Amino acid sequence: MTVLIPTPLRSYTQQRASVDAEGTTLAEVLHDLDRRYPGIRFRMIDEQDRIRQHIRIFINREPACDLSMPLRPGDEMQILQALSGG
């Protein structure tokens, strides 16, 4: 599956905007991303295994809210990260 990485997280992917990952659920894909790019999952998923407030994940342009969401090999995952500060 293709995963589109937002600019703030590209330091984990050697500045790649798009990477590959495998898994049959959103949780599995995120674990695979973390295996390939250590530390990236923690920036998206909190200690209670929920998507962090400032992160939005889309599968084939549809919002994903549940880590148990089933995925297919040809799906495209896009991660968006809100920026905050003043």
N, C-alpha and C positions, 0 to 999 in steps of 0.2 A: 504494500500500500504506500502511496505517496503521502508524505506529511509536509505541509507548508509551515515553515517556522517564522515567527515574527522577529523583527530586528532585535528586540531586547534579549531574546534567547539564543541568538546565533553564536554567541561566544561559546556555547556548549557544542555546537555543530561545526566548528572550524569555519564559521561565517557562511555556511551553506543555507540558502533560503528554502531548499527542498531536500528532504532525506527520505529514505525508505525505512519501513518498519513492518513487523509481522505480528499477527495475533488475530483471534477470532472475536474478541471483545475489545472495547475501548481500554479496559484495564490492562489486558495483555499487550496491546500496542504500546501503551505508556510504559509498561515494564520493559518491553523490548527497546524502546527509545532510551530508557535509562541504562540499560545494559550497554548499548552502543555509545551513548553520550552521558556518562555518569553525572548525576546531579540535576539533570533537566526535569525529571519527574517531580522533585520536591518543589520546584518553582511553579508547578501547575496544580499539584494535589496536596491538600493539607494533611495534618496528622490524623484526622478522622476519615481519611480516604474520600474526601469530597473535593470537587473542583474548586479551586480558590476563587474568591469573589471577583478578582480583577482579571480572571481568565475566562475566555469563551472558546469553546471547541465546536467546530462544525464538521459534520460528515456529509459529504456531497451537498454542501451548502445548507444543510438542515442542522439546527442547534442540537447538541448532545448534552444531556443533563445527567445521565446515569452511566457510571463506569461499567455496568453490566451490558451496555448496549452492544448487540451483535454487529460484527463487521464482516465484509467480504474482501477478498484480495484486491479487487479492482477499485475499491473505494478511495476517495481522496479526503484526507483530514486536514483541516486548517485550524491553526491555533492563533487566537487573537489575544493580545495582552493590552489592557488599558494602562495608560500612563497617569501617574498622579504626582502631585507636588504643587509647588507654587512659586 
